[in-house]
Every structure is written in structure tokens, then in C-alpha cells.
């Protein structure tokens, strides 16, 4: 009996979401997020256009944010859900078996950089005033509108440097990467 793609997806779901990923979230959030990610069918993301990919990502963001919100109805968790999904997709794309099986190399150009305090502040430091990036607040308070502003700038910046947005996470992580 061999290792199935589902086994790989489960491993990526478990390892993508660590304790620090959703620090400060209600008890039970991390396991709920991991459990949801394990159910995702990566073939859903096989889209031809950025808009189609965005619709699938938005759908999963909405469902996952509602699952997180069940722990704390006073807060919105769109940004938390989006960060988790983006980390998961990025790690799936870096996994050789999943990358090949689901042709993730063909859609990596659509992937977003997972936003958090560190990444957002790095983007702000790279932006000029005309780029209009808002002051970062928290991942819990990230709105779709502000996320789009950060993602649009990240896309423009990454392309200028010869990267994809998702690769910026590797470069910005703990401020240890270099832009070559």
C-alpha cells in the first residue's frame, strides 16, 4: 500500500499551520483550520485565469472564516482564513508530488503571499506613498479590500524582481531571505 495524495495533503495541512501561525486566536482554531485544509481538493484550484482562481480562493476563505468565527462571534476572521489558505497552497506547491499531480506550477502565478504583520510591514517599507498601502492592524482585522491592496503591490513588486507573490513569503520570512 503506497502513500496517497490525501496523505500528502494531510501532512501539508498539519505542518502549514503551527502555533505561531494563528497566535492569539481562540482555542480550537488551529485544529479546525487544519481539519478544513485536509478536505480541500487541490484540483479545484486548477483555473485558467486569476479571476477564476480568486473565486475558488474566496469561496474557501468564506467557509473557513465562518468555521473560525464559530469560536468567537464578535470578531471577523477573513484575514486569518486567507493567511491559512495561502500558507497551505504555497506549501502544497513546494511539495514535489503535489506540485506534479495537481500541476501547481501552472497556477503558482495566481497564488497570494500569506499576509501577516511581518510581511505587510515589509511590503509597506518597500512601497512608495503613491502605492497607497494602508497601515497594518492585525490578521484578524484584515479585510478583503485591504488584502487586495497588499496583494496588488506584492504582485507588482514580485514581478519586478522576477518572483511570484507566494515566493515573497520565503524571502520575507523572519527577514532572513535575500532578494538577490
C-alpha positions as CSV (number, residue, x, y, z in Angstrom):
1,X,0.0,0.0,0.0
2,X,1.5,3.3,-1.1
3,X,1.2,6.8,0.1
4,X,-1.8,8.6,-1.3
5,X,-2.1,12.2,-2.3
6,X,-4.6,12.6,0.5
7,X,-1.8,11.6,2.9
8,X,0.4,14.3,1.5
9,X,-2.4,16.9,1.7
10,X,-3.0,16.0,5.3
11,X,0.7,16.4,6.1
12,X,0.9,19.8,4.4
13,X,-2.3,20.9,6.3
14,X,-0.7,19.8,9.6
15,X,2.7,21.4,9.0
16,X,1.5,24.6,7.4
17,X,-0.5,25.8,10.4
18,X,1.7,25.9,13.5
19,X,1.1,27.5,16.9
20,X,2.6,30.9,15.8
21,X,0.6,31.0,12.5
22,X,-2.6,31.9,14.3
23,X,-1.3,33.2,17.5
24,X,-3.9,34.9,19.7
25,X,-6.8,33.1,18.1
26,X,-9.4,31.2,20.2
27,X,-8.6,27.7,21.5
28,X,-9.5,25.1,18.9
29,X,-8.8,27.4,15.9
30,X,-5.6,25.7,14.8
31,X,-7.1,22.2,14.7
32,X,-10.3,23.4,13.0
33,X,-8.2,25.1,10.3
34,X,-6.0,22.0,9.8
35,X,-9.1,19.8,9.6
36,X,-10.6,22.1,7.0
37,X,-7.4,22.2,4.9
38,X,-7.3,18.4,4.8
39,X,-10.6,18.4,3.0
40,X,-9.6,20.7,0.2
41,X,-9.4,19.2,-3.2
42,X,-6.4,20.9,-4.9
43,X,-7.9,20.2,-8.3
44,X,-10.5,22.8,-7.6
45,X,-7.8,25.4,-7.9
46,X,-6.9,24.4,-11.5
47,X,-8.0,27.6,-13.1
48,X,-7.1,29.3,-16.3
49,X,-7.5,32.8,-15.1
50,X,-6.6,34.9,-12.0
51,X,-10.3,35.8,-11.6
52,X,-11.4,32.1,-11.6
53,X,-8.7,31.2,-9.1
54,X,-9.7,34.1,-6.9
55,X,-13.3,32.9,-6.9
56,X,-12.2,29.5,-5.6
57,X,-9.9,31.1,-3.0
58,X,-12.7,33.5,-1.9
59,X,-15.1,30.6,-1.5
60,X,-12.7,28.7,0.7
61,X,-11.8,31.8,2.6
62,X,-15.5,32.5,3.4
63,X,-16.2,28.9,4.5
64,X,-13.1,28.7,6.7
65,X,-13.6,32.2,8.2
66,X,-17.1,31.1,9.3
67,X,-15.6,28.0,11.0
68,X,-13.1,30.1,12.9
69,X,-15.8,32.7,13.7
70,X,-17.8,30.0,15.5
71,X,-15.2,30.2,18.3
72,X,-15.6,33.9,18.6
73,X,-18.7,35.5,17.0
74,X,-17.5,39.0,18.0
75,X,-14.7,39.1,15.5
76,X,-14.2,38.6,11.8
77,X,-11.6,36.1,10.7
78,X,-11.5,36.6,6.9
79,X,-7.7,37.5,7.1
80,X,-6.9,34.6,9.3
81,X,-8.6,32.2,7.0
82,X,-6.9,33.7,3.9
83,X,-3.5,33.5,5.6
84,X,-4.0,29.8,6.4
85,X,-5.2,29.0,2.9
86,X,-2.3,30.9,1.3
87,X,0.3,29.1,3.5
88,X,-1.3,25.8,2.7
89,X,-1.4,26.4,-1.1
90,X,2.2,27.6,-1.0
91,X,3.5,24.6,0.9
92,X,1.5,22.3,-1.4
93,X,3.2,24.0,-4.4
94,X,6.6,23.4,-2.9
95,X,5.9,19.6,-2.4
96,X,7.2,17.7,-5.4
97,X,4.4,15.1,-5.5
98,X,1.5,17.5,-5.1
99,X,3.1,20.1,-7.4
100,X,3.3,17.5,-10.2
101,X,0.0,15.7,-9.6
102,X,-2.1,18.9,-9.4
103,X,0.1,21.0,-11.9
104,X,0.6,23.6,-9.2
105,X,3.4,25.1,-11.2
106,X,0.9,26.2,-13.8
107,X,-1.2,28.2,-11.3
108,X,1.5,29.4,-8.9
109,X,1.4,32.7,-10.6
110,X,-2.1,33.2,-9.1
111,X,-1.1,32.4,-5.5
112,X,-1.0,35.2,-2.9
113,X,1.6,36.0,-0.4
114,X,0.3,35.0,3.0
115,X,-0.2,38.2,4.9
116,X,0.8,38.8,8.5
117,X,2.4,41.6,10.4
118,X,5.9,40.9,9.2
119,X,5.0,40.5,5.5
120,X,2.7,43.5,5.5
121,X,5.2,45.8,7.2
122,X,7.9,44.6,4.7
123,X,5.6,45.5,1.8
124,X,4.9,48.9,3.4
125,X,8.6,49.6,3.8
126,X,9.1,48.8,0.0
127,X,6.1,50.8,-1.1
128,X,6.1,54.4,-2.0
129,X,3.3,56.7,-0.9
130,X,1.6,56.5,-4.2
131,X,1.1,52.8,-3.7
132,X,-1.5,53.6,-1.0
133,X,-0.8,50.6,1.3
134,X,-2.8,51.0,4.5
135,X,-1.3,50.8,7.9
136,X,-1.2,47.2,9.1
137,X,-3.5,46.4,12.0
138,X,-3.9,42.7,12.6
139,X,-4.5,39.5,10.6
140,X,-7.8,39.2,12.4
141,X,-8.9,42.6,11.2
142,X,-7.7,42.2,7.6
143,X,-10.5,43.0,5.1
144,X,-10.7,41.7,1.5
145,X,-10.3,45.3,0.3
146,X,-7.0,45.9,2.2
147,X,-5.8,42.5,1.3
148,X,-6.3,43.3,-2.3
149,X,-4.2,46.5,-1.9
150,X,-1.3,44.5,-0.4
151,X,-1.6,41.7,-2.9
152,X,-1.6,44.0,-5.9
153,X,1.5,45.8,-4.6
154,X,3.1,42.4,-3.8
155,X,2.3,41.2,-7.3
156,X,3.9,44.3,-8.9
157,X,6.9,44.1,-6.7
158,X,7.5,40.4,-7.2
159,X,7.2,40.6,-10.9
160,X,9.8,43.4,-11.0
161,X,12.1,41.1,-9.0
162,X,11.4,38.0,-11.1
163,X,9.4,36.2,-8.4
164,X,5.8,35.2,-7.8
165,X,3.9,36.6,-4.9
166,X,3.9,33.4,-2.9
167,X,7.7,33.3,-3.2
168,X,7.9,36.6,-1.3
169,X,6.9,34.7,1.8
170,X,10.0,32.7,1.6
171,X,12.1,35.8,1.1
172,X,10.4,37.9,3.8
173,X,10.1,35.1,6.4
174,X,11.9,36.2,9.5
175,X,13.7,38.7,7.4
176,X,16.2,36.1,6.6
177,X,15.8,35.9,2.8
178,X,17.6,37.9,0.2
179,X,16.2,39.4,-3.0
180,X,19.3,38.5,-5.0
